[in-house]
Amino acid sequence: MGRIKVNLTLDADVANAARELGLNMSRLAEAAISDAAKLERNRVWREKNKAAIDTYAKEVEREGLALSRFRSF
């Protein structure tokens, strides 16, 4: 996928510090936004699947892990 231009507003002190240190603000912002999006996707998935996750957790609590007798650890 290609790259697109976007506008960001940053605190002046933060931007100046990044410039003085030679940091690539575009790459840093991209990495931070990517991490935030991943966290949010995971949160939404857990929220959507909460009932199934809770049901499975109760089943494991009640019956133990499936095939646990075959585990060697």
PDB file with SEQRES, HELIX, SHEET and CRYST1 records, atoms N, CA, C and O in Angstrom:
SEQRES   1 A   73  MET GLY ARG ILE LYS VAL ASN LEU THR LEU ASP ALA ASP          
SEQRES   2 A   73  VAL ALA ASN ALA ALA ARG GLU LEU GLY LEU ASN MET SER          
SEQRES   3 A   73  ARG LEU ALA GLU ALA ALA ILE SER ASP ALA ALA LYS LEU          
SEQRES   4 A   73  GLU ARG ASN ARG VAL TRP ARG GLU LYS ASN LYS ALA ALA          
SEQRES   5 A   73  ILE ASP THR TYR ALA LYS GLU VAL GLU ARG GLU GLY LEU          
SEQRES   6 A   73  ALA LEU SER ARG PHE ARG SER PHE                              
HELIX    1 AA1 ALA A   12  GLU A   20  1                                   9    
HELIX    2 AA2 MET A   25  LYS A   48  1                                  24    
HELIX    3 AA3 LYS A   50  GLU A   63  1                                  14    
HELIX    4 AA4 SER A   68  PHE A   70  5                                   3    
CRYST1    1.000    1.000    1.000  90.00  90.00  90.00 P 1           1          
ATOM      1  N   MET A   1       0.845  -1.167   0.000  1.00  0.00           N  
ATOM      2  CA  MET A   1       0.000   0.000   0.000  1.00  0.00           C  
ATOM      3  C   MET A   1       0.898   1.239   0.000  1.00  0.00           C  
ATOM      4  O   MET A   1       1.960   1.239   0.623  1.00  0.00           O  
ATOM      5  N   GLY A   2       0.483   2.266  -0.680  1.00  0.00           N  
ATOM      6  CA  GLY A   2       1.276   3.487  -0.784  1.00  0.00           C  
ATOM      7  C   GLY A   2       1.156   4.376   0.436  1.00  0.00           C  
ATOM      8  O   GLY A   2       0.479   4.051   1.412  1.00  0.00           O  
ATOM      9  N   ARG A   3       1.808   5.462   0.353  1.00  0.00           N  
ATOM     10  CA  ARG A   3       1.806   6.435   1.443  1.00  0.00           C  
ATOM     11  C   ARG A   3       0.951   7.622   1.028  1.00  0.00           C  
ATOM     12  O   ARG A   3       0.883   7.962  -0.153  1.00  0.00           O  
ATOM     13  N   ILE A   4       0.298   8.251   2.000  1.00  0.00           N  
ATOM     14  CA  ILE A   4      -0.497   9.447   1.744  1.00  0.00           C  
ATOM     15  C   ILE A   4      -0.070  10.544   2.708  1.00  0.00           C  
ATOM     16  O   ILE A   4       0.474  10.266   3.777  1.00  0.00           O  
ATOM     17  N   LYS A   5      -0.315  11.777   2.328  1.00  0.00           N  
ATOM     18  CA  LYS A   5      -0.023  12.906   3.206  1.00  0.00           C  
ATOM     19  C   LYS A   5      -1.219  13.160   4.101  1.00  0.00           C  
ATOM     20  O   LYS A   5      -2.366  13.101   3.658  1.00  0.00           O  
ATOM     21  N   VAL A   6      -0.943  13.440   5.355  1.00  0.00           N  
ATOM     22  CA  VAL A   6      -1.975  13.843   6.312  1.00  0.00           C  
ATOM     23  C   VAL A   6      -1.437  15.015   7.111  1.00  0.00           C  
ATOM     24  O   VAL A   6      -0.227  15.242   7.146  1.00  0.00           O  
ATOM     25  N   ASN A   7      -2.312  15.748   7.742  1.00  0.00           N  
ATOM     26  CA  ASN A   7      -1.903  16.856   8.601  1.00  0.00           C  
ATOM     27  C   ASN A   7      -2.076  16.450  10.052  1.00  0.00           C  
ATOM     28  O   ASN A   7      -3.107  15.897  10.434  1.00  0.00           O  
ATOM     29  N   LEU A   8      -1.073  16.726  10.848  1.00  0.00           N  
ATOM     30  CA  LEU A   8      -1.123  16.476  12.283  1.00  0.00           C  
ATOM     31  C   LEU A   8      -0.803  17.772  13.006  1.00  0.00           C  
ATOM     32  O   LEU A   8      -0.015  18.587  12.525  1.00  0.00           O  
ATOM     33  N   THR A   9      -1.409  17.953  14.143  1.00  0.00           N  
ATOM     34  CA  THR A   9      -1.084  19.091  14.985  1.00  0.00           C  
ATOM     35  C   THR A   9      -0.361  18.560  16.205  1.00  0.00           C  
ATOM     36  O   THR A   9      -0.872  17.695  16.916  1.00  0.00           O  
ATOM     37  N   LEU A  10       0.834  19.084  16.442  1.00  0.00           N  
ATOM     38  CA  LEU A  10       1.657  18.648  17.569  1.00  0.00           C  
ATOM     39  C   LEU A  10       1.974  19.827  18.467  1.00  0.00           C  
ATOM     40  O   LEU A  10       1.993  20.976  18.027  1.00  0.00           O  
ATOM     41  N   ASP A  11       2.218  19.531  19.717  1.00  0.00           N  
ATOM     42  CA  ASP A  11       2.718  20.539  20.644  1.00  0.00           C  
ATOM     43  C   ASP A  11       4.060  21.053  20.102  1.00  0.00           C  
ATOM     44  O   ASP A  11       4.905  20.262  19.685  1.00  0.00           O  
ATOM     45  N   ALA A  12       4.246  22.345  20.111  1.00  0.00           N  
ATOM     46  CA  ALA A  12       5.455  22.953  19.541  1.00  0.00           C  
ATOM     47  C   ALA A  12       6.726  22.429  20.202  1.00  0.00           C  
ATOM     48  O   ALA A  12       7.713  22.164  19.517  1.00  0.00           O  
ATOM     49  N   ASP A  13       6.712  22.276  21.521  1.00  0.00           N  
ATOM     50  CA  ASP A  13       7.904  21.777  22.218  1.00  0.00           C  
ATOM     51  C   ASP A  13       8.236  20.350  21.801  1.00  0.00           C  
ATOM     52  O   ASP A  13       9.404  19.990  21.654  1.00  0.00           O  
ATOM     53  N   VAL A  14       7.208  19.551  21.615  1.00  0.00           N  
ATOM     54  CA  VAL A  14       7.421  18.159  21.185  1.00  0.00           C  
ATOM     55  C   VAL A  14       8.021  18.133  19.784  1.00  0.00           C  
ATOM     56  O   VAL A  14       8.983  17.407  19.533  1.00  0.00           O  
ATOM     57  N   ALA A  15       7.464  18.911  18.882  1.00  0.00           N  
ATOM     58  CA  ALA A  15       7.975  18.959  17.510  1.00  0.00           C  
ATOM     59  C   ALA A  15       9.411  19.480  17.470  1.00  0.00           C  
ATOM     60  O   ALA A  15      10.252  18.934  16.755  1.00  0.00           O  
ATOM     61  N   ASN A  16       9.690  20.529  18.232  1.00  0.00           N  
ATOM     62  CA  ASN A  16      11.055  21.081  18.263  1.00  0.00           C  
ATOM     63  C   ASN A  16      12.052  20.082  18.827  1.00  0.00           C  
ATOM     64  O   ASN A  16      13.157  19.942  18.302  1.00  0.00           O  
ATOM     65  N   ALA A  17      11.675  19.395  19.880  1.00  0.00           N  
ATOM     66  CA  ALA A  17      12.573  18.386  20.465  1.00  0.00           C  
ATOM     67  C   ALA A  17      12.855  17.278  19.465  1.00  0.00           C  
ATOM     68  O   ALA A  17      13.994  16.829  19.339  1.00  0.00           O  
ATOM     69  N   ALA A  18      11.821  16.833  18.751  1.00  0.00           N  
ATOM     70  CA  ALA A  18      12.007  15.780  17.755  1.00  0.00           C  
ATOM     71  C   ALA A  18      12.939  16.245  16.644  1.00  0.00           C  
ATOM     72  O   ALA A  18      13.820  15.501  16.213  1.00  0.00           O  
ATOM     73  N   ARG A  19      12.742  17.472  16.186  1.00  0.00           N  
ATOM     74  CA  ARG A  19      13.616  18.020  15.132  1.00  0.00           C  
ATOM     75  C   ARG A  19      15.065  18.104  15.611  1.00  0.00           C  
ATOM     76  O   ARG A  19      15.988  17.709  14.899  1.00  0.00           O  
ATOM     77  N   GLU A  20      15.254  18.623  16.829  1.00  0.00           N  
ATOM     78  CA  GLU A  20      16.614  18.758  17.373  1.00  0.00           C  
ATOM     79  C   GLU A  20      17.311  17.411  17.487  1.00  0.00           C  
ATOM     80  O   GLU A  20      18.529  17.320  17.330  1.00  0.00           O  
ATOM     81  N   LEU A  21      16.544  16.375  17.756  1.00  0.00           N  
ATOM     82  CA  LEU A  21      17.123  15.036  17.895  1.00  0.00           C  
ATOM     83  C   LEU A  21      17.204  14.283  16.574  1.00  0.00           C  
ATOM     84  O   LEU A  21      17.706  13.160  16.520  1.00  0.00           O  
ATOM     85  N   GLY A  22      16.712  14.899  15.522  1.00  0.00           N  
ATOM     86  CA  GLY A  22      16.767  14.265  14.208  1.00  0.00           C  
ATOM     87  C   GLY A  22      15.804  13.096  14.062  1.00  0.00           C  
ATOM     88  O   GLY A  22      16.042  12.185  13.269  1.00  0.00           O  
ATOM     89  N   LEU A  23      14.716  13.121  14.826  1.00  0.00           N  
ATOM     90  CA  LEU A  23      13.750  12.033  14.768  1.00  0.00           C  
ATOM     91  C   LEU A  23      12.828  12.208  13.561  1.00  0.00           C  
ATOM     92  O   LEU A  23      12.484  13.330  13.191  1.00  0.00           O  
ATOM     93  N   ASN A  24      12.442  11.109  12.966  1.00  0.00           N  
ATOM     94  CA  ASN A  24      11.521  11.129  11.838  1.00  0.00           C  
ATOM     95  C   ASN A  24      10.102  11.096  12.400  1.00  0.00           C  
ATOM     96  O   ASN A  24       9.583  10.037  12.751  1.00  0.00           O  
ATOM     97  N   MET A  25       9.487  12.276  12.477  1.00  0.00           N  
ATOM     98  CA  MET A  25       8.164  12.372  13.102  1.00  0.00           C  
ATOM     99  C   MET A  25       7.109  11.597  12.328  1.00  0.00           C  
ATOM    100  O   MET A  25       6.193  11.039  12.932  1.00  0.00           O  
ATOM    101  N   SER A  26       7.218  11.551  11.015  1.00  0.00           N  
ATOM    102  CA  SER A  26       6.243  10.806  10.218  1.00  0.00           C  
ATOM    103  C   SER A  26       6.276   9.324  10.573  1.00  0.00           C  
ATOM    104  O   SER A  26       5.230   8.705  10.772  1.00  0.00           O  
ATOM    105  N   ARG A  27       7.465   8.763  10.653  1.00  0.00           N  
ATOM    106  CA  ARG A  27       7.586   7.331  10.976  1.00  0.00           C  
ATOM    107  C   ARG A  27       7.162   7.052  12.412  1.00  0.00           C  
ATOM    108  O   ARG A  27       6.526   6.036  12.694  1.00  0.00           O  
ATOM    109  N   LEU A  28       7.516   7.954  13.312  1.00  0.00           N  
ATOM    110  CA  LEU A  28       7.108   7.777  14.708  1.00  0.00           C  
ATOM    111  C   LEU A  28       5.587   7.848  14.855  1.00  0.00           C  
ATOM    112  O   LEU A  28       4.985   7.044  15.567  1.00  0.00           O  
ATOM    113  N   ALA A  29       4.978   8.813  14.177  1.00  0.00           N  
ATOM    114  CA  ALA A  29       3.521   8.942  14.232  1.00  0.00           C  
ATOM    115  C   ALA A  29       2.862   7.717  13.615  1.00  0.00           C  
ATOM    116  O   ALA A  29       1.882   7.200  14.150  1.00  0.00           O  
ATOM    117  N   GLU A  30       3.394   7.258  12.501  1.00  0.00           N  
ATOM    118  CA  GLU A  30       2.852   6.075  11.834  1.00  0.00           C  
ATOM    119  C   GLU A  30       2.910   4.853  12.750  1.00  0.00           C  
ATOM    120  O   GLU A  30       1.940   4.101  12.844  1.00  0.00           O  
ATOM    121  N   ALA A  31       4.033   4.656  13.418  1.00  0.00           N  
ATOM    122  CA  ALA A  31       4.181   3.518  14.317  1.00  0.00           C  
ATOM    123  C   ALA A  31       3.211   3.617  15.498  1.00  0.00           C  
ATOM    124  O   ALA A  31       2.589   2.629  15.887  1.00  0.00           O  
ATOM    125  N   ALA A  32       3.092   4.817  16.059  1.00  0.00           N  
ATOM    126  CA  ALA A  32       2.195   5.008  17.203  1.00  0.00           C  
ATOM    127  C   ALA A  32       0.739   4.798  16.801  1.00  0.00           C  
ATOM    128  O   ALA A  32      -0.022   4.179  17.545  1.00  0.00           O  
ATOM    129  N   ILE A  33       0.343   5.302  15.641  1.00  0.00           N  
ATOM    130  CA  ILE A  33      -1.032   5.130  15.172  1.00  0.00           C  
ATOM    131  C   ILE A  33      -1.304   3.666  14.849  1.00  0.00           C  
ATOM    132  O   ILE A  33      -2.387   3.155  15.135  1.00  0.00           O  
ATOM    133  N   SER A  34      -0.331   2.997  14.258  1.00  0.00           N  
ATOM    134  CA  SER A  34      -0.474   1.569  13.961  1.00  0.00           C  
ATOM    135  C   SER A  34      -0.671   0.768  15.242  1.00  0.00           C  
ATOM    136  O   SER A  34      -1.536  -0.106  15.303  1.00  0.00           O  
ATOM    137  N   ASP A  35       0.124   1.062  16.257  1.00  0.00           N  
ATOM    138  CA  ASP A  35      -0.014   0.375  17.552  1.00  0.00           C  
ATOM    139  C   ASP A  35      -1.376   0.650  18.182  1.00  0.00           C  
ATOM    140  O   ASP A  35      -2.018  -0.259  18.708  1.00  0.00           O  
ATOM    141  N   ALA A  36      -1.809   1.901  18.126  1.00  0.00           N  
ATOM    142  CA  ALA A  36      -3.108   2.264  18.706  1.00  0.00           C  
ATOM    143  C   ALA A  36      -4.247   1.566  17.966  1.00  0.00           C  
ATOM    144  O   ALA A  36      -5.210   1.118  18.589  1.00  0.00           O  
ATOM    145  N   ALA A  37      -4.144   1.472  16.646  1.00  0.00           N  
ATOM    146  CA  ALA A  37      -5.179   0.798  15.856  1.00  0.00           C  
ATOM    147  C   ALA A  37      -5.232  -0.688  16.193  1.00  0.00           C  
ATOM    148  O   ALA A  37      -6.314  -1.267  16.297  1.00  0.00           O  
ATOM    149  N   LYS A  38      -4.074  -1.300  16.363  1.00  0.00           N  
ATOM    150  CA  LYS A  38      -4.029  -2.727  16.723  1.00  0.00           C  
ATOM    151  C   LYS A  38      -4.687  -2.954  18.082  1.00  0.00           C  
ATOM    152  O   LYS A  38      -5.483  -3.879  18.243  1.00  0.00           O  
ATOM    153  N   LEU A  39      -4.355  -2.116  19.051  1.00  0.00           N  
ATOM    154  CA  LEU A  39      -4.962  -2.234  20.377  1.00  0.00           C  
ATOM    155  C   LEU A  39      -6.477  -2.065  20.317  1.00  0.00           C  
ATOM    156  O   LEU A  39      -7.218  -2.797  20.974  1.00  0.00           O  
ATOM    157  N   GLU A  40      -6.931  -1.097  19.525  1.00  0.00           N  
ATOM    158  CA  GLU A  40      -8.374  -0.851  19.420  1.00  0.00           C  
ATOM    159  C   GLU A  40      -9.085  -1.995  18.701  1.00  0.00           C  
ATOM    160  O   GLU A  40     -10.173  -2.398  19.111  1.00  0.00           O  
ATOM    161  N   ARG A  41      -8.480  -2.526  17.630  1.00  0.00           N  
ATOM    162  CA  ARG A  41      -9.070  -3.687  16.945  1.00  0.00           C  
ATOM    163  C   ARG A  41      -9.205  -4.859  17.909  1.00  0.00           C  
ATOM    164  O   ARG A  41     -10.232  -5.538  17.922  1.00  0.00           O  
ATOM    165  N   ASN A  42      -8.169  -5.099  18.720  1.00  0.00           N  
ATOM    166  CA  ASN A  42      -8.208  -6.192  19.689  1.00  0.00           C  
ATOM    167  C   ASN A  42      -9.280  -5.956  20.747  1.00  0.00           C  
ATOM    168  O   ASN A  42      -9.989  -6.886  21.132  1.00  0.00           O  
ATOM    169  N   ARG A  43      -9.402  -4.718  21.218  1.00  0.00           N  
ATOM    170  CA  ARG A  43     -10.421  -4.401  22.223  1.00  0.00           C  
ATOM    171  C   ARG A  43     -11.825  -4.634  21.663  1.00  0.00           C  
ATOM    172  O   ARG A  43     -12.680  -5.220  22.326  1.00  0.00           O  
ATOM    173  N   VAL A  44     -12.045  -4.166  20.439  1.00  0.00           N  
ATOM    174  CA  VAL A  44     -13.355  -4.344  19.802  1.00  0.00           C  
ATOM    175  C   VAL A  44     -13.652  -5.821  19.595  1.00  0.00           C  
ATOM    176  O   VAL A  44     -14.777  -6.264  19.827  1.00  0.00           O  
ATOM    177  N   TRP A  45     -12.642  -6.601  19.154  1.00  0.00           N  
ATOM    178  CA  TRP A  45     -12.848  -8.038  18.952  1.00  0.00           C  
ATOM    179  C   TRP A  45     -13.230  -8.712  20.264  1.00  0.00           C  
ATOM    180  O   TRP A  45     -14.172  -9.503  20.312  1.00  0.00           O  
ATOM    181  N   ARG A  46     -12.487  -8.393  21.339  1.00  0.00           N  
ATOM    182  CA  ARG A  46     -12.800  -8.998  22.646  1.00  0.00           C  
ATOM    183  C   ARG A  46     -14.203  -8.618  23.104  1.00  0.00           C  
ATOM    184  O   ARG A  46     -14.921  -9.445  23.667  1.00  0.00           O  
ATOM    185  N   GLU A  47     -14.591  -7.373  22.865  1.00  0.00           N  
ATOM    186  CA  GLU A  47     -15.932  -6.913  23.239  1.00  0.00           C  
ATOM    187  C   GLU A  47     -17.000  -7.677  22.456  1.00  0.00           C  
ATOM    188  O   GLU A  47     -17.987  -8.133  23.032  1.00  0.00           O  
ATOM    189  N   LYS A  48     -16.803  -7.816  21.147  1.00  0.00           N  
ATOM    190  CA  LYS A  48     -17.771  -8.530  20.302  1.00  0.00           C  
ATOM    191  C   LYS A  48     -17.862 -10.010  20.664  1.00  0.00           C  
ATOM    192  O   LYS A  48     -18.925 -10.617  20.530  1.00  0.00           O  
ATOM    193  N   ASN A  49     -16.765 -10.587  21.117  1.00  0.00           N  
ATOM    194  CA  ASN A  49     -16.708 -12.021  21.382  1.00  0.00           C  
ATOM    195  C   ASN A  49     -16.730 -12.357  22.867  1.00  0.00           C  
ATOM    196  O   ASN A  49     -16.424 -13.484  23.255  1.00  0.00           O  
ATOM    197  N   LYS A  50     -17.093 -11.381  23.702  1.00  0.00           N  
ATOM    198  CA  LYS A  50     -17.072 -11.566  25.153  1.00  0.00           C  
ATOM    199  C   LYS A  50     -17.912 -12.759  25.602  1.00  0.00           C  
ATOM    200  O   LYS A  50     -17.474 -13.534  26.452  1.00  0.00           O  
ATOM    201  N   ALA A  51     -19.091 -12.914  25.054  1.00  0.00           N  
ATOM    202  CA  ALA A  51     -19.968 -14.021  25.471  1.00  0.00           C  
ATOM    203  C   ALA A  51     -19.306 -15.365  25.185  1.00  0.00           C  
ATOM    204  O   ALA A  51     -19.316 -16.250  26.040  1.00  0.00           O  
ATOM    205  N   ALA A  52     -18.738 -15.529  24.008  1.00  0.00           N  
ATOM    206  CA  ALA A  52     -18.084 -16.792  23.650  1.00  0.00           C  
ATOM    207  C   ALA A  52     -16.850 -17.035  24.509  1.00  0.00           C  
ATOM    208  O   ALA A  52     -16.602 -18.161  24.941  1.00  0.00           O  
ATOM    209  N   ILE A  53     -16.077 -15.984  24.757  1.00  0.00           N  
ATOM    210  CA  ILE A  53     -14.877 -16.118  25.584  1.00  0.00           C  
ATOM    211  C   ILE A  53     -15.255 -16.523  27.003  1.00  0.00           C  
ATOM    212  O   ILE A  53     -14.631 -17.410  27.584  1.00  0.00           O  
ATOM    213  N   ASP A  54     -16.280 -15.873  27.564  1.00  0.00           N  
ATOM    214  CA  ASP A  54     -16.734 -16.205  28.918  1.00  0.00           C  
ATOM    215  C   ASP A  54     -17.272 -17.628  28.991  1.00  0.00           C  
ATOM    216  O   ASP A  54     -17.003 -18.346  29.954  1.00  0.00           O  
ATOM    217  N   THR A  55     -18.032 -18.038  27.977  1.00  0.00           N  
ATOM    218  CA  THR A  55     -18.575 -19.398  27.944  1.00  0.00           C  
ATOM    219  C   THR A  55     -17.449 -20.418  27.897  1.00  0.00           C  
ATOM    220  O   THR A  55     -17.486 -21.415  28.618  1.00  0.00           O  
ATOM    221  N   TYR A  56     -16.455 -20.182  27.063  1.00  0.00           N  
ATOM    222  CA  TYR A  56     -15.324 -21.103  26.963  1.00  0.00           C  
ATOM    223  C   TYR A  56     -14.541 -21.148  28.273  1.00  0.00           C  
ATOM    224  O   TYR A  56     -14.135 -22.224  28.711  1.00  0.00           O  
ATOM    225  N   ALA A  57     -14.327 -20.003  28.896  1.00  0.00           N  
ATOM    226  CA  ALA A  57     -13.592 -19.957  30.163  1.00  0.00           C  
ATOM    227  C   ALA A  57     -14.320 -20.763  31.236  1.00  0.00           C  
ATOM    228  O   ALA A  57     -13.683 -21.472  32.015  1.00  0.00           O  
ATOM    229  N   LYS A  58     -15.641 -20.660  31.283  1.00  0.00           N  
ATOM    230  CA  LYS A  58     -16.425 -21.435  32.257  1.00  0.00           C  
ATOM    231  C   LYS A  58     -16.340 -22.927  31.961  1.00  0.00           C  
ATOM    232  O   LYS A  58     -16.254 -23.746  32.876  1.00  0.00           O  
ATOM    233  N   GLU A  59     -16.364 -23.274  30.679  1.00  0.00           N  
ATOM    234  CA  GLU A  59     -16.247 -24.678  30.288  1.00  0.00           C  
ATOM    235  C   GLU A  59     -14.899 -25.247  30.704  1.00  0.00           C  
ATOM    236  O   GLU A  59     -14.833 -26.357  31.233  1.00  0.00           O  
ATOM    237  N   VAL A  60     -13.833 -24.509  30.476  1.00  0.00           N  
ATOM    238  CA  VAL A  60     -12.490 -24.962  30.869  1.00  0.00           C  
ATOM    239  C   VAL A  60     -12.402 -25.084  32.382  1.00  0.00           C  
ATOM    240  O   VAL A  60     -11.813 -26.034  32.898  1.00  0.00           O  
ATOM    241  N   GLU A  61     -12.983 -24.130  33.091  1.00  0.00           N  
ATOM    242  CA  GLU A  61     -12.983 -24.173  34.555  1.00  0.00           C  
ATOM    243  C   GLU A  61     -13.723 -25.415  35.052  1.00  0.00           C  
ATOM    244  O   GLU A  61     -13.295 -26.073  36.000  1.00  0.00           O  
ATOM    245  N   ARG A  62     -14.825 -25.714  34.400  1.00  0.00           N  
ATOM    246  CA  ARG A  62     -15.670 -26.830  34.812  1.00  0.00           C  
ATOM    247  C   ARG A  62     -15.082 -28.183  34.392  1.00  0.00           C  
ATOM    248  O   ARG A  62     -15.100 -29.135  35.171  1.00  0.00           O  
ATOM    249  N   GLU A  63     -14.561 -28.267  33.156  1.00  0.00           N  
ATOM    250  CA  GLU A  63     -14.160 -29.555  32.592  1.00  0.00           C  
ATOM    251  C   GLU A  63     -12.665 -29.704  32.368  1.00  0.00           C  
ATOM    252  O   GLU A  63     -12.191 -30.792  32.043  1.00  0.00           O  
ATOM    253  N   GLY A  64     -11.925 -28.631  32.537  1.00  0.00           N  
ATOM    254  CA  GLY A  64     -10.490 -28.670  32.258  1.00  0.00           C  
ATOM    255  C   GLY A  64     -10.230 -28.462  30.771  1.00  0.00           C  
ATOM    256  O   GLY A  64     -11.159 -28.375  29.968  1.00  0.00           O  
ATOM    257  N   LEU A  65      -8.950 -28.383  30.423  1.00  0.00           N  
ATOM    258  CA  LEU A  65      -8.574 -28.174  29.028  1.00  0.00           C  
ATOM    259  C   LEU A  65      -8.802 -29.448  28.219  1.00  0.00           C  
ATOM    260  O   LEU A  65      -8.540 -30.556  28.688  1.00  0.00           O  
ATOM    261  N   ALA A  66      -9.291 -29.267  27.005  1.00  0.00           N  
ATOM    262  CA  ALA A  66      -9.470 -30.409  26.115  1.00  0.00           C  
ATOM    263  C   ALA A  66      -8.107 -31.034  25.822  1.00  0.00           C  
ATOM    264  O   ALA A  66      -7.126 -30.326  25.596  1.00  0.00           O  
ATOM    265  N   LEU A  67      -8.057 -32.348  25.826  1.00  0.00           N  
ATOM    266  CA  LEU A  67      -6.840 -33.113  25.511  1.00  0.00           C  
ATOM    267  C   LEU A  67      -5.690 -32.859  26.483  1.00  0.00           C  
ATOM    268  O   LEU A  67      -4.535 -33.131  26.154  1.00  0.00           O  
ATOM    269  N   SER A  68      -5.988 -32.345  27.670  1.00  0.00           N  
ATOM    270  CA  SER A  68      -4.917 -32.045  28.615  1.00  0.00           C  
ATOM    271  C   SER A  68      -4.162 -33.295  29.046  1.00  0.00           C  
ATOM    272  O   SER A  68      -2.998 -33.211  29.436  1.00  0.00           O  
ATOM    273  N   ARG A  69      -4.803 -34.433  28.979  1.00  0.00           N  
ATOM    274  CA  ARG A  69      -4.107 -35.683  29.382  1.00  0.00           C  
ATOM    275  C   ARG A  69      -2.968 -36.025  28.427  1.00  0.00           C  
ATOM    276  O   ARG A  69      -2.093 -36.817  28.779  1.00  0.00           O  
ATOM    277  N   PHE A  70      -2.959 -35.450  27.238  1.00  0.00           N  
ATOM    278  CA  PHE A  70      -1.913 -35.721  26.270  1.00  0.00           C  
ATOM    279  C   PHE A  70      -0.774 -34.711  26.338  1.00  0.00           C  
ATOM    280  O   PHE A  70       0.212 -34.850  25.615  1.00  0.00           O  
ATOM    281  N   ARG A  71      -0.890 -33.710  27.182  1.00  0.00           N  
ATOM    282  CA  ARG A  71       0.144 -32.678  27.286  1.00  0.00           C  
ATOM    283  C   ARG A  71       1.351 -33.240  28.028  1.00  0.00           C  
ATOM    284  O   ARG A  71       1.212 -33.983  29.000  1.00  0.00           O  
ATOM    285  N   SER A  72       2.523 -32.876  27.556  1.00  0.00           N  
ATOM    286  CA  SER A  72       3.756 -33.363  28.193  1.00  0.00           C  
ATOM    287  C   SER A  72       4.427 -32.272  29.018  1.00  0.00           C  
ATOM    288  O   SER A  72       5.563 -32.445  29.459  1.00  0.00           O  
ATOM    289  N   PHE A  73       3.750 -31.166  29.231  1.00  0.00           N  
ATOM    290  CA  PHE A  73       4.325 -30.074  30.033  1.00  0.00           C  
ATOM    291  C   PHE A  73       3.353 -29.606  31.066  1.00  0.00           C  
ATOM    292  O   PHE A  73       3.659 -28.694  31.834  1.00  0.00           O  
TER     293      PHE A  73                                                      
END                                                                             
